Amino acid sequence: MSVRSLGSLPSPRRALVLAALLAPGLLVVPGSLAEPGEPDEPRTPTDAAAVFKWGRAEWRDEFEVKGPPRDTWQVNKPERVENTKGMLSLESAHRGSVKALATDQAARYGRWEARVRARRFSTHRTPYQVIWELVPKRRYKCGSKSIVLAQYVPGHGSATGVVRSRPGNELDFGIDLDLADDTFHTYAVEVTPDHVSWFVDTVVLHTERRPEALSGTRLQPRFRLQAAKGERMDHGRLQVDWVRYHDLDRPNQQSIEAPEMTLSTYDGACPPAG
């Protein structure tokens, strides 16, 4: 907008734009200034915490410092895990899994949420599985007592959520999603003494109250690119925009009533001792 064209604007609007044009170093985009008294455009939440009013996060990582992640992240391949462009990035090789575990956060109950995306760089070999999960702080063996918030292959059209408890209980669900390369989705779970609820992109999908879903174990956040044993894999990448933990102090401000999951048996469970 030129100074000459300001005459067509109402006086209050003209004064605002003129001040912005004359301020050194400022770029004015036409239409970017609201009329006096008009509210700013409301932000559409992408996180369940905002929609259900969980309050301030008790623990979080926004991955804003470029380079290696905080030393509280335990990674199995440091050369393949770094903070870049404000995200935690796990970059695969052609063999072997890549994992990042947050060792400074663990809780029996609460709400965990992360905004995640992934990319598959080729389609010639076996694809990596992208997994955002909570694993027991101690005695994690054979997948028992874990919660999977999202598991999928980049480019495929569905993701899976799972909760497992001993000796071999598994409750799971699937959801159709756009999982094209670098497409973000936000996955959350609420774990309480009497229920577990799953959220995808701010929508509650399932609330499970059966005892098989309730292990009461201390859980830690983990991200991984899971390789198939002995297979040569396609190059893949998992990126986490942010991850947060909220306690249960604030009740949900919307209903979390939702269908149960599918109860089955976890085939990978360890056999009983003896």
Secondary structure as a PSIPRED ss2 file (coil, helix, strand):
# PSIPRED VFORMAT (PSIPRED V4.0)

   1 M C   1.000  0.000  0.000
   2 S C   1.000  0.000  0.000
   3 V C   1.000  0.000  0.000
   4 R H   0.000  1.000  0.000
   5 S H   0.000  1.000  0.000
   6 L H   0.000  1.000  0.000
   7 G H   0.000  1.000  0.000
   8 S H   0.000  1.000  0.000
   9 L C   1.000  0.000  0.000
  10 P C   1.000  0.000  0.000
  11 S H   0.000  1.000  0.000
  12 P H   0.000  1.000  0.000
  13 R H   0.000  1.000  0.000
  14 R H   0.000  1.000  0.000
  15 A H   0.000  1.000  0.000
  16 L H   0.000  1.000  0.000
  17 V H   0.000  1.000  0.000
  18 L H   0.000  1.000  0.000
  19 A H   0.000  1.000  0.000
  20 A H   0.000  1.000  0.000
  21 L H   0.000  1.000  0.000
  22 L H   0.000  1.000  0.000
  23 A C   1.000  0.000  0.000
  24 P C   1.000  0.000  0.000
  25 G C   1.000  0.000  0.000
  26 L C   1.000  0.000  0.000
  27 L C   1.000  0.000  0.000
  28 V C   1.000  0.000  0.000
  29 V C   1.000  0.000  0.000
  30 P C   1.000  0.000  0.000
  31 G C   1.000  0.000  0.000
  32 S C   1.000  0.000  0.000
  33 L C   1.000  0.000  0.000
  34 A C   1.000  0.000  0.000
  35 E C   1.000  0.000  0.000
  36 P C   1.000  0.000  0.000
  37 G C   1.000  0.000  0.000
  38 E C   1.000  0.000  0.000
  39 P C   1.000  0.000  0.000
  40 D C   1.000  0.000  0.000
  41 E C   1.000  0.000  0.000
  42 P C   1.000  0.000  0.000
  43 R C   1.000  0.000  0.000
  44 T C   1.000  0.000  0.000
  45 P C   1.000  0.000  0.000
  46 T C   1.000  0.000  0.000
  47 D C   1.000  0.000  0.000
  48 A H   0.000  1.000  0.000
  49 A H   0.000  1.000  0.000
  50 A H   0.000  1.000  0.000
  51 V H   0.000  1.000  0.000
  52 F H   0.000  1.000  0.000
  53 K C   1.000  0.000  0.000
  54 W C   1.000  0.000  0.000
  55 G C   1.000  0.000  0.000
  56 R C   1.000  0.000  0.000
  57 A C   1.000  0.000  0.000
  58 E C   1.000  0.000  0.000
  59 W E   0.000  0.000  1.000
  60 R E   0.000  0.000  1.000
  61 D E   0.000  0.000  1.000
  62 E C   1.000  0.000  0.000
  63 F C   1.000  0.000  0.000
  64 E C   1.000  0.000  0.000
  65 V C   1.000  0.000  0.000
  66 K C   1.000  0.000  0.000
  67 G E   0.000  0.000  1.000
  68 P C   1.000  0.000  0.000
  69 P C   1.000  0.000  0.000
  70 R C   1.000  0.000  0.000
  71 D C   1.000  0.000  0.000
  72 T C   1.000  0.000  0.000
  73 W E   0.000  0.000  1.000
  74 Q E   0.000  0.000  1.000
  75 V E   0.000  0.000  1.000
  76 N C   1.000  0.000  0.000
  77 K C   1.000  0.000  0.000
  78 P H   0.000  1.000  0.000
  79 E H   0.000  1.000  0.000
  80 R H   0.000  1.000  0.000
  81 V E   0.000  0.000  1.000
  82 E E   0.000  0.000  1.000
  83 N E   0.000  0.000  1.000
  84 T E   0.000  0.000  1.000
  85 K C   1.000  0.000  0.000
  86 G C   1.000  0.000  0.000
  87 M E   0.000  0.000  1.000
  88 L E   0.000  0.000  1.000
  89 S E   0.000  0.000  1.000
  90 L E   0.000  0.000  1.000
  91 E E   0.000  0.000  1.000
  92 S C   1.000  0.000  0.000
  93 A C   1.000  0.000  0.000
  94 H C   1.000  0.000  0.000
  95 R C   1.000  0.000  0.000
  96 G C   1.000  0.000  0.000
  97 S C   1.000  0.000  0.000
  98 V E   0.000  0.000  1.000
  99 K E   0.000  0.000  1.000
 100 A E   0.000  0.000  1.000
 101 L E   0.000  0.000  1.000
 102 A E   0.000  0.000  1.000
 103 T C   1.000  0.000  0.000
 104 D C   1.000  0.000  0.000
 105 Q C   1.000  0.000  0.000
 106 A C   1.000  0.000  0.000
 107 A E   0.000  0.000  1.000
 108 R C   1.000  0.000  0.000
 109 Y C   1.000  0.000  0.000
 110 G E   0.000  0.000  1.000
 111 R E   0.000  0.000  1.000
 112 W E   0.000  0.000  1.000
 113 E E   0.000  0.000  1.000
 114 A E   0.000  0.000  1.000
 115 R E   0.000  0.000  1.000
 116 V E   0.000  0.000  1.000
 117 R E   0.000  0.000  1.000
 118 A E   0.000  0.000  1.000
 119 R E   0.000  0.000  1.000
 120 R E   0.000  0.000  1.000
 121 F C   1.000  0.000  0.000
 122 S C   1.000  0.000  0.000
 123 T C   1.000  0.000  0.000
 124 H C   1.000  0.000  0.000
 125 R C   1.000  0.000  0.000
 126 T E   0.000  0.000  1.000
 127 P C   1.000  0.000  0.000
 128 Y C   1.000  0.000  0.000
 129 Q E   0.000  0.000  1.000
 130 V E   0.000  0.000  1.000
 131 I E   0.000  0.000  1.000
 132 W E   0.000  0.000  1.000
 133 E E   0.000  0.000  1.000
 134 L E   0.000  0.000  1.000
 135 V E   0.000  0.000  1.000
 136 P E   0.000  0.000  1.000
 137 K C   1.000  0.000  0.000
 138 R C   1.000  0.000  0.000
 139 R C   1.000  0.000  0.000
 140 Y C   1.000  0.000  0.000
 141 K C   1.000  0.000  0.000
 142 C C   1.000  0.000  0.000
 143 G C   1.000  0.000  0.000
 144 S C   1.000  0.000  0.000
 145 K C   1.000  0.000  0.000
 146 S C   1.000  0.000  0.000
 147 I E   0.000  0.000  1.000
 148 V E   0.000  0.000  1.000
 149 L E   0.000  0.000  1.000
 150 A E   0.000  0.000  1.000
 151 Q E   0.000  0.000  1.000
 152 Y E   0.000  0.000  1.000
 153 V C   1.000  0.000  0.000
 154 P C   1.000  0.000  0.000
 155 G C   1.000  0.000  0.000
 156 H C   1.000  0.000  0.000
 157 G C   1.000  0.000  0.000
 158 S E   0.000  0.000  1.000
 159 A E   0.000  0.000  1.000
 160 T E   0.000  0.000  1.000
 161 G E   0.000  0.000  1.000
 162 V E   0.000  0.000  1.000
 163 V E   0.000  0.000  1.000
 164 R E   0.000  0.000  1.000
 165 S E   0.000  0.000  1.000
 166 R C   1.000  0.000  0.000
 167 P C   1.000  0.000  0.000
 168 G C   1.000  0.000  0.000
 169 N E   0.000  0.000  1.000
 170 E E   0.000  0.000  1.000
 171 L E   0.000  0.000  1.000
 172 D E   0.000  0.000  1.000
 173 F E   0.000  0.000  1.000
 174 G E   0.000  0.000  1.000
 175 I E   0.000  0.000  1.000
 176 D E   0.000  0.000  1.000
 177 L C   1.000  0.000  0.000
 178 D C   1.000  0.000  0.000
 179 L C   1.000  0.000  0.000
 180 A C   1.000  0.000  0.000
 181 D C   1.000  0.000  0.000
 182 D C   1.000  0.000  0.000
 183 T C   1.000  0.000  0.000
 184 F C   1.000  0.000  0.000
 185 H E   0.000  0.000  1.000
 186 T E   0.000  0.000  1.000
 187 Y E   0.000  0.000  1.000
 188 A E   0.000  0.000  1.000
 189 V E   0.000  0.000  1.000
 190 E E   0.000  0.000  1.000
 191 V E   0.000  0.000  1.000
 192 T C   1.000  0.000  0.000
 193 P C   1.000  0.000  0.000
 194 D C   1.000  0.000  0.000
 195 H C   1.000  0.000  0.000
 196 V E   0.000  0.000  1.000
 197 S E   0.000  0.000  1.000
 198 W E   0.000  0.000  1.000
 199 F E   0.000  0.000  1.000
 200 V E   0.000  0.000  1.000
 201 D C   1.000  0.000  0.000
 202 T C   1.000  0.000  0.000
 203 V E   0.000  0.000  1.000
 204 V E   0.000  0.000  1.000
 205 L E   0.000  0.000  1.000
 206 H E   0.000  0.000  1.000
 207 T E   0.000  0.000  1.000
 208 E E   0.000  0.000  1.000
 209 R C   1.000  0.000  0.000
 210 R C   1.000  0.000  0.000
 211 P H   0.000  1.000  0.000
 212 E H   0.000  1.000  0.000
 213 A H   0.000  1.000  0.000
 214 L C   1.000  0.000  0.000
 215 S C   1.000  0.000  0.000
 216 G C   1.000  0.000  0.000
 217 T C   1.000  0.000  0.000
 218 R C   1.000  0.000  0.000
 219 L E   0.000  0.000  1.000
 220 Q E   0.000  0.000  1.000
 221 P E   0.000  0.000  1.000
 222 R E   0.000  0.000  1.000
 223 F E   0.000  0.000  1.000
 224 R E   0.000  0.000  1.000
 225 L E   0.000  0.000  1.000
 226 Q E   0.000  0.000  1.000
 227 A C   1.000  0.000  0.000
 228 A C   1.000  0.000  0.000
 229 K C   1.000  0.000  0.000
 230 G C   1.000  0.000  0.000
 231 E C   1.000  0.000  0.000
 232 R C   1.000  0.000  0.000
 233 M E   0.000  0.000  1.000
 234 D C   1.000  0.000  0.000
 235 H C   1.000  0.000  0.000
 236 G E   0.000  0.000  1.000
 237 R E   0.000  0.000  1.000
 238 L E   0.000  0.000  1.000
 239 Q E   0.000  0.000  1.000
 240 V E   0.000  0.000  1.000
 241 D E   0.000  0.000  1.000
 242 W E   0.000  0.000  1.000
 243 V E   0.000  0.000  1.000
 244 R E   0.000  0.000  1.000
 245 Y E   0.000  0.000  1.000
 246 H E   0.000  0.000  1.000
 247 D C   1.000  0.000  0.000
 248 L C   1.000  0.000  0.000
 249 D C   1.000  0.000  0.000
 250 R C   1.000  0.000  0.000
 251 P C   1.000  0.000  0.000
 252 N C   1.000  0.000  0.000
 253 Q C   1.000  0.000  0.000
 254 Q C   1.000  0.000  0.000
 255 S C   1.000  0.000  0.000
 256 I C   1.000  0.000  0.000
 257 E C   1.000  0.000  0.000
 258 A C   1.000  0.000  0.000
 259 P C   1.000  0.000  0.000
 260 E C   1.000  0.000  0.000
 261 M C   1.000  0.000  0.000
 262 T E   0.000  0.000  1.000
 263 L E   0.000  0.000  1.000
 264 S E   0.000  0.000  1.000
 265 T E   0.000  0.000  1.000
 266 Y C   1.000  0.000  0.000
 267 D C   1.000  0.000  0.000
 268 G C   1.000  0.000  0.000
 269 A C   1.000  0.000  0.000
 270 C C   1.000  0.000  0.000
 271 P C   1.000  0.000  0.000
 272 P C   1.000  0.000  0.000
 273 A C   1.000  0.000  0.000
 274 G C   1.000  0.000  0.000
